[in-house]
């Protein structure tokens, strides 16, 4: 049996490699540039010939890679796979049921409102958290003083909303 500390260390290398591959993918595809996002969201660009579909191709590539990865997770694989995992590679075998996505599957107003706000912020700011983190780490100061403060305010407001909602649910 692996102790919890060792288990946590075993998660670091796959997480770091995954983050590095994600950052490289963002940089190579230039998805760290707000102009790429705006070029995709500007549907009138189709008529002008300036539409930029690269975002959908990057998302499609991510979907395909993810789909291959899911073939190794028991219960989510389409093809028969005798080596399908019940837990992520870096976790203990006793992790219990591994659900990706979480098994609730509930579509409620919180999910819809959260998705809408995320989409609005992404379209308005031109960045989602992944590219913003990449740019902040790469030393782009405009991200640090324009995008991140908005992200933190939104996070605080969302937590306050959840706290209020939890209080009203108790009543």
Secondary structure by P-SEA (a helix, b strand, c coil): cccaaaaaaaaaaaaaaaaaaaaaaaaaaccccaaaaaaaacccccccccccaaaaaaaaaaaaaaaaaaccccccccccccccccccccccccccccccccccccccaaaaaaaaaaaaaaaaacccaaaaaaaaaacccccccccaaaaaaaaaaaaaaaaaaaaaaac
